Amino acid sequence: MTRNPLALIAAIAAAAAGVATVQHTQAAATFAVFNTQTLGLGTIDGVDFTVTVDDNGGFNVAGNANLNSAAYDFAGSRPYLDYYGTTVTINFDQAISDLNLYLYFFRGGATANDAGADSYTFDHSFSINANFDGGTQNGNVLETPDSYANGVLSFSGQITSLSWTSSSDVSAQGFTFSGTANASAVPGAGLAGLATIGLAGVSRRRRR
């Protein structure tokens, strides 16, 4: 029986792509780990990140937040970073997927005498979880007319930098985030490489 080498190579390449896709999507999201000695530095899923605040802001503390409520989908006790100021920027050394930002008692407009803000504008589109408390979404803006806002903002795509700006200076409010690092080398790539080599070999034989 005559075998078609091109069909065989195509089958190998398709199988390799399938293995790579399955193994990549099975990766579990992890939470950020903050450096308690140098506030603003940390890692997530093996990727370093840096958090900065505008010149009038800074960090109060890195501690632990109890996220065991419906607003946080019962995420448990997690490290978080407490900040004050207006604009926060998170820069990742590598792209992060499935990024979820957990707001821990973000101060709303009703706490204006205690450094609250009416709104927070993000540089990426997002969605809020069903049990978000104390705020509503309006495009890329989280409107916070109540005393405090708690819940999860979810961002799609690959994120290398995330920034948000409050409508006024705020104080003593925290956040943490979870996500998955994009693998630089996807498992199964070796099979795809073999398929490519095989195609090259077939091509050479057909030219002879």
MONOR-V261016 format. One record per run of one state. SS is the DSSP state (H for helix, E for strand, - for the rest). FROM is the first residue (numbers start at 1). LEN is the number of residues. Records with the same first field share a line. If there is no record, write none. Layout:
BEGIN
SS: FROM-LEN  FROM-LEN
END
This chain:
BEGIN
-: 1-4  26-4  32-1  35-6  45-2  54-4  67-3  73-4  108-1  115-4  123-4  129-4  134-2  139-2  144-4  156-3  182-7  208-1
H: 5-21  70-3  109-6  189-19
E: 30-2  33-2  41-4  47-7  58-9  77-31  119-4  127-2  133-1  136-3  141-3  148-8  159-23
END
